[in-house]
Structures are given as C-alpha cells and as structure tokens.
Amino acid sequence: MLAVGAGGGPFTSATLGQVTAGEVTAVQLDGVGHYAALEAPDALAAAILDFTSSVDAP
C-alpha cells in the first residue's frame, strides 16, 4: 500500500497501517497541504510511478 502524506505528517501512513496487514510504503510531500494532486501533481505522479514500478519488481 502506498501512503502519500503532506501537511499532516505521518498521519496518513499511520492510519493506513492500522487497516492493512501488508507493508505500507510512505511518501511525504513537503510544502503540500490537503490537495496533493492539485498542489504537487509532478511529485505525486513520481511517487505513484516509483511505487507501482517496484510492486512486481523481481
């Protein structure tokens, strides 16, 4: 599971860690508030692409 956090600090990854049995990969976007997709679309896209490329990697 990928947790992308912003202004809330580790809140997102801590919350997702409570509802999954698997590993949580956390990415923190500095200088971003509640709307990561609007405020930092390039950083969000990079985080998602990095995560998805590593999911099924050998």
Secondary structure, DSSP 4 states (H G I P E B T S, - for coil): -EEEE-TTTTHHHHHHHTS-SS--EEEE-TT--S-HHHH-HHHHHHHHHHHHHHHT--
